[in-house]
Amino acid sequence: MRSPVGASRMLGTSSLVSTRFLDTLGFSSPRRSFEAMAAAAAAEDFVRGSVHRNGVAVITLDRPKALNAMNLDMDLRYASFLDLWESDPNVKCVLVESSSPRAFSAGGDVKRITAKKQLSDMIEVFTAEYSLICKISEYKKPYICFMDGITMGFGIGLSGHGRFRVVTERTVLAMPENGIGLFPDVGFSYIAAKSPGGGSVGAYLGMTGSRISTPSDALYVGLGTHYVPSGKLGSLKEALLTNSFSGDPYDDIETLLARYSGDLESEARLKLLLPHIVSCFGANKSVIEIMKDLERHKLNPNPKWLTLGKGDSDLSTLSSVMKTEYRIALRSSLRNDFAEGVRAVLVDKDQKPEWQPPTLDEVDHREVDSLFEPLGQGVEDLRVGALACS
């Protein structure tokens, strides 16, 4: 299978950090400052958990001003609920929702991440994020996610690896990380590899950052499993909270989702574009050739925000994808391109990042390859359990 997105030598037009940089950095756990303790306290409000009488456990993301952008403390609190409920025999399933119809989650709190300058900080952040994704992917109880509103980046990480992925007509999906000098991570390569066209559609979405804004496209790509009109979400939730789970909870949930699912109003646009997308990602094409083909078919809205290269990384298991992404994330997050991309897109909002190097032609592919190498001395690879991310 072709290697799309994450495992395809993934970094934006911004190129890549040398392994020597990691070798020069030591690792030490940062002390918990007053600011960190305050953030942990705030996470209690941002990520709320409750268990209802019938055994439905609910996680509610409630940071609407930041579109539920997830920070480290929120990640840890989210994971603690899943740990607790997985071993609780009274919990039948987990429902994850947002308090706001505007967004499920717009992703990770990248502005806060770029304020961190040390490798130890990045290890802490990405270990928490990626371990949480692995936990969700192999969770032992039904995991239901209401992907209502903006669901991007780490928002897809929290939802896209779960069993039941409910989209509405308000759902907007995207992996826009190339635009901020990072890469499409959160296990998206694993999802993309199983997308139509032998992974070509997923590669297209990851490389261009194109948005999915219709339920038909969300289901076609595989990011959603069920379409429920937003006007029925409240009724669906109420049905879940009052259901008597007498048999297999998976069967009960499937029955309820079928009851509240709506009819798709249009054919998937990406299905209509599939022949063009597949042709753009033909075998042995360079990234520059792919760019030209995307522009020729008018399929590339952000031609300067592209993933670099294609490779042969293993996409067959989520664990292998996450381990590779972890290496790339630690290196790329410490490069200036990440901070520069966040500045241009989210801080100053001038939309004029100054990448180094500025063009694809100037990229040193040896640096690209170095991203995938084992981490430097004293820095371990991501650890995942024997069953996690399988």
C-alpha positions, 0 to 999 in steps of 0.5 A: 500500500502506498505510504500517504501523509504521516508515513510519507516523509511528512513535514510541511514545506518547512524542512527538517531538524538534524538528529544532532540537535536532539543529541545535544539536549538533555532530559529533565522533568520540569518542576510544577510551577504555580502556572502549571498547577493553575492549568491543572485546576482549569483542566477540571472545568475544561474536561468534565466526567460523569457516570449515569445510572445506566452505566453510560459514562460521559466526557464533556469538553468545555473550553469553548473560547478555545474551540476545545483546544487540548492542552497537556493537563486536559489530555491527562484528565481525559486519560484518567477518566478512561483508565478509571471507567475501563476497569469499572464493571458498572460502566457500559460505554463512554460517550464523548461530546462538546458543550458547544455546537461550534466545535468538538475540538479544533486540535491541540493547544499549539500556541501553548506548545510552541511556548515550550522550548525544551525537549523534555516539554515536548516529550511530556506533551506528545507522550500524553497525546499519543498514548491517549490515542493508543488508549482510545484505539484499543479501548475495551468498552464502546467508545462513542464520539459526537463529532459535531462542529469543528473537528481538526487535528488532535480532535480527529485523534480523539474521535477518529480512532474510536468505535462509533464516530458520529458526524452531523451536517455541522461537522468540519474535518481537516488535518491542517498541520502542514500550514503551521510547519508541523505534519499531519500526526495523531495517527492520521496516516493509519486512517489515511492508508485505509481511505479510498483509492489505496490511500490516495484520498487520505494522502490528498487530505493530509497534504493539502489540509483540505476540509471535509464539510459534508456528512457524505464525504466524512463517511466516504473517507471513513472518519465518520461511521454514522450521520445523525442530524444535529437536531437529533443529537439531544434525543440520541444522547437522552436515549443512550442515557436511559437505555437499559443495557441488558445484552451486548452494549455494542448491539444496543448502541448500533440499534440506537444509532440506526434509529437516529441516523439521517439520510445523506443528502448528496453523493460524496464530492471526494468520490466524484474526484477520486479518479483525479486524486488517484492520478495525482498520487501515481506510483513513483511520483515526486512531491513536486510532481504531485504538487503540479498535478494537484494544481492542474486539477485544481485540487490543491487550495494551499500549494505551499503547505505540503507534506514532503516525500513518500516512504515505506513506513509501516502503516499496517498497525497504529502502534507503528504509525504512532512510534514513527510520528513520535520521532518526527514530532519531537524533532519538528516541534523544536524547529523554528518552522513550527513556531513560525507557522503558529505565529503566521496562522494563529498569532499575527495571522498574516498568513505569511510564514517564512519557511526554512528552506523557502521552497521544495527544491531547496529541501535536503532529503537527507534531513527528511530521512533523518526524522525517521531515525531512532531518537538520540542517546538518552531519549526513548521511543514511544512506548505502547502496550503489547495490545495498544494501537494494534 
